[in-house]
Amino acid sequence: MKLRIALYCALGGLPMVIAAMGAGHFAWWWISGVVLAAAFVPVALFGPRSFLGQFAVIAPLLAIITVLCTWSEALIFAAGFREHATQNLIGALVMYFIVAIVLAALAPALKLNKASGGIVEHRPVASMIALIAVCGMAYAVYYLIFGAITYQFFTKGYYPEAAKIAQNLGVWFWVIQFTRGAVMTIAVLPVIYTLRMTRWQTAIAVGALIWVAGGLAPLLVPNAFMGTTQRIIHIFEILTQNASLGITAGLLLRPKQGAMSAAPDSQGLLRHAG
């Protein structure tokens, strides 16, 4: 099993080298892909059993968290990024779509999924919607606390105009952060509601996924907008914000009364996942 997991990570990281054809840093892109694939190991082991089920869990997460959320943040604060913003968005969506296909195919091909007869318990729809809003508010709070600390002590020199940009946006800045938190929570709902793990295990796995997909993996690769020190600072900043959101979402959206029931696996967010 360990060898198959290692193969899943190594092979799952290969699609990321597509970006190296134009940007260089082949080794860093592959390492980034390996780290990203490693974050999806719990999904491969305890998530949906089929290719379509795996893809339906992985693709939305990558499209929303890895691409759209990081792209929108760069659009607000990185002036040099805006020149090729649309081109960067389309290119990233295509590349991570390929990553999702490869990871979804590798899990069943390597026979990684551990069979289980239980089902994952879900919140009622009304409760789920309300808790997604709570997660959005929680993310805004995490962003305020950890973002302010990071900016004040570490990144103020890199983004001298950031405070002015946020001030100019006014209340819309916090609407944006609330929306980002809610949207990221929606992106990980398929993970939360298909992982056949305990509530706490799921929360930690989701926290790690949001951090790796939304910060660690993309920031491992050198880029034209950030130096090494700057990227390291942001990796830890995003850890405090995204991992906190993921753990919060996992704990709130999975019912407290046991993560699994004894009934057959005939229900779930993705009915074709079996």
N, C-alpha and C positions, 0 to 999 in steps of 0.2 A: 504493500500500500504506500509506503514512504517513497519508493521509487516512482510510482505512478503519480503521486502528488508533485514530486520534483519535475517530472515530465510535463505535467499540466502547467506548472509555473514557467518552465523553460520554453516550451512550445507556445504557450499563451502569450508570452512576451514578444514573440517574433513579429506580429503585425505592426508593432509600434515602430519598427525600424523603417517602415515606409516613409516616415517623416524625415529620417536621416538622409534620404536620397536628395532632398533639397536643402536641409538645414545642417547636415553633418552630425557629428557626435554619435556615431553608430552605437558604440558601447553603452553610452548613457541612455539612449532611447530603448535599447534592449533591457537594460537594468530597470528602467522605469516600467516597462511592460511586465517584467518578472514580478516586481513588487505589486503592481496592480493585479496581476493574476493571483498572487498569493492572498490578497485581500478577499478574493472570491472563492477561496478554497472551502469555507463553510457552506457556500451556496452549492458548490459541486458535490460536497459530501452529504449535506442534509437538506438541500433544497429540492426543486422539482426534478423528476427522474428523466424526463424526455428532453430532446433538443429544443423543441418549441417552448417548453416550460422554462428551461434555463435561459433561452434567448429573451423571453418575455420579462424575466426578472432583471437580466443584466443590461439589456439595451436601453430601457428608460433611465436607469441609474446613470449610465455613462453619458447619455445624451443631455440629461438635465444637470447633473452635478459636475461632471468632469468638463463638459463643454459649455452649456448655456450659462451656468452660474459663474464660472470663472471668467468666461468671455464678457459677461455683463459687468463684472467688477472691474476688469481691465478697461472696459469702455468708459467707465466713470472716472477712474483715477489715472490712467496711463494715456496721456495725450498722443504719444507716438504710436500707440496701438490702433488708433482710430483710422489711420490712413488706409489700412488693408483689413479693416474689421470684418467686412462681409466675406472676403476671400478666406480669411482665417477661420471664420465660423463654418463655412461650407467644407473646407478641407478637414477640419477637426471632426465634424459630424461624420464624414465619409470614413475617416480612419477608425474612429471608435465604433462605427457600425461594423466594420470588418473585425475589430477586436471582439465585439460581442458575438459575432457568428463563430469565430474560432473557439472562444471559451465555451460557448454553448455546445459546440460539437465535441470538444475534448472531454467534457465530463462523462457523457455516455460512452464515448469511444474507449476511454480508459477504464470504464466500469468503476467510477469513483463513488457513485451514490450508494449510501448505506440504507438498505431496505428497512422500512418501519411501517407498522400497521396503524399507527395513530394518526390523528388529525390535529392541526393547529387551531386553537380556539381564536375566534375573532370578536372584536367589539361590535355592537349594533351600529348600523350606519350613522344614525344621528350622533351617537357618542364619538364615533370615529371622526366625523367632520368637526365636531367641537374640539376634539383633542388635537387635530391637525392645526387648528387656529391657535391653541395653547402652545404647540411646538413652535409655531411662527413667532409668537410673542417671546418665547423662551430664547429663541435664536437672536432676536433683536437685543435682548438683555445681555446674552453672552457676547454679542458683537460690540455692544456699548462698553462692557467691562473690560474684556480682553483686548478689544481693538484700541480702546483709549490708552490702556497700559502700554501696549506695544508701540503705538504712535508716539506717546509722550517720551518714552525712554529709549526707543530703538530706531524708529523709522521716520521721525520728523524731518531729519535732514534729507532723506530720499524723496519725500513728498511734501515740499514746502507749501504747495497750494491745496493740499488735501482738506485742511480744515475750512478753507474758504469755499471749496467746492461743496462740502457737506452743508455749510451754512447757507449757501445760495439755494440749495435744494430744499432747505427748510424741513417741514414735516414730511415731504415726499421722500427724503432720505430714509426715514424710519419706516415709511410705507414700503419702500423697496426692500429693506432688510427683513421686515416681517414677511413679505411675499416670498423672498428667497428662502427663508426658513420653512414656510408652509410648503413651497414647491419641492424643496429637498426632502421634506417628510413624505410627501406624496410619492416621490421617486423611489423611496425605500420601502413603501408599503408592501410591494410584492415580496421583498426579502422578509420583512417582519411576519407576513402572513403565510409564508411557505416554508420557513426554516423549521425543521423538526428538532428543535433544541429547547432548552429551558428558557424561561423569560429573561433571566440575567445573562445567560450565554448569548441569546439573541441580541440583547441590548448592546453588549460589548462588541459582538461581531458587526452590528450595524454602525456603531460609533467608529470602529476601525475602518469600515468601508467608506463612510463619508469623508473621513480624514484622508485616507489614501487616494481615493478617486478624485476628491476635490482639492487636494493640496500636495501631499507628499509625492505621489508618482509624477504629476506634471512638473513639479518644481525641482525634481532631481536633475532634469536636463538643462544645461546652460542655455540661456537665451539672450536676445539683444536688449531686453528691457531691464534685466536685473543682474547684478553681480552675485558672486557666490555667497557673501555674507547676507545680502538682502534676501536671497532665496531661503537660506537657512532660517532667518528670522521669521519669514512668512510660513515656513513649514511648521514651526512651533506655534505660531499665532493661530493657524488654521486648525492645528490639533486641539487647542483650547476651545475653539468655537464649534467646529464641525463634530468632533468626537463627543462633546457635551450634548449637542443636538441629537446625535444618533442614539446615545444612551438614554436621553430623555424620551425620544420617540419610541424606542424599544420597550421601555418600562411602562409608558402610558398606554400604548396601543395594543400591547399584549395583556390579556386579563391576568389578574393576580392569582386566581384559583387554578394554578397548574398550567403549564405550557402545552400539554398534550392530553388528549382524551383517548379512551380505549377503543373508540369506534373505528371502523375502517376508513381509509383515506379516500373518501368519496366527495369531500367538500373542499373549499379553499378559494382563495382569490383567483387562482388560475386552475380551472377545472381540468384542463388538459395537461397539468403538470405531472400527473402520475405516469 
